[in-house]
Amino acid sequence: GIQQLTPERKTAWFTFEVDRVPVEQFIRALKLKQLDITPELMQQNFKSVELPVDWWQPESLGRQTFFTGVNADQTFSLIYNAEVKKGLLVITTMLTNQPLKR
């Protein structure tokens, strides 16, 4: 995985290989909804930042849908290909601006 931190948010990008059952459990536990991948949603959810890594290739999974949802202050976007047991996950956490402790 790789992370990016800004004053407003922390974003983490992950690639993974796992059987289908844990992915289904994750989707159900977080109540993620399935959406069609459009160029706009691909850009917004998976490619809004150009990552300096060659392994981030959401199109390579060959999917036409993805899963997304919000849980507390985190947004999840997931693409998974059960045939090859590979997936990509983006987690964005909104940060609260709290005074620094001295």
DANOR-V226320 format. One record per residue. RES is the residue in three letters. OMEGA is omega in radians with two decimals (999 if undefined). Layout:
<<RES & OMEGA> <RES & OMEGA>>
//
This chain:
<<GLY & 3.11> <ILE & -3.13> <GLN & 3.01> <GLN & -3.12> <LEU & 3.02> <THR & 3.11> <PRO & -3.10> <GLU & -3.02> <ARG & 2.99> <LYS & 3.13> <THR & 3.12> <ALA & 3.12> <TRP & -3.11> <PHE & 2.92> <THR & -3.09> <PHE & 3.04> <GLU & -3.10> <VAL & 3.07> <ASP & -3.05> <ARG & -3.02> <VAL & 3.12> <PRO & 3.11> <VAL & 3.10> <GLU & 3.12> <GLN & 3.11> <PHE & -3.14> <ILE & 3.13> <ARG & -3.10> <ALA & -3.13> <LEU & 3.14> <LYS & 3.13> <LEU & 3.11> <LYS & -3.13> <GLN & 3.12> <LEU & 3.01> <ASP & 3.08> <ILE & 3.00> <THR & 3.09> <PRO & -3.13> <GLU & 3.14> <LEU & 3.07> <MET & 3.13> <GLN & -3.07> <GLN & -2.99> <ASN & -3.01> <PHE & -3.01> <LYS & -3.08> <SER & 3.10> <VAL & 3.08> <GLU & -3.09> <LEU & 3.14> <PRO & -3.13> <VAL & -3.12> <ASP & -3.10> <TRP & -3.14> <TRP & -3.09> <GLN & -3.09> <PRO & -3.14> <GLU & -3.07> <SER & 3.13> <LEU & 3.04> <GLY & -3.12> <ARG & 3.09> <GLN & 3.10> <THR & 3.03> <PHE & -3.13> <PHE & -3.13> <THR & 3.10> <GLY & -3.13> <VAL & 3.08> <ASN & -3.06> <ALA & -3.10> <ASP & -3.11> <GLN & 3.03> <THR & -3.12> <PHE & 3.01> <SER & -2.99> <LEU & 2.96> <ILE & -3.13> <TYR & 3.06> <ASN & -3.08> <ALA & -3.12> <GLU & -3.14> <VAL & 3.09> <LYS & -3.14> <LYS & 3.13> <GLY & 3.08> <LEU & -3.11> <LEU & 3.04> <VAL & 3.07> <ILE & 3.09> <THR & 3.13> <THR & 3.07> <MET & -3.10> <LEU & 3.07> <THR & 3.12> <ASN & 3.11> <GLN & 3.11> <PRO & 3.10> <LEU & 3.08> <LYS & -3.14> <ARG & 999>>
//
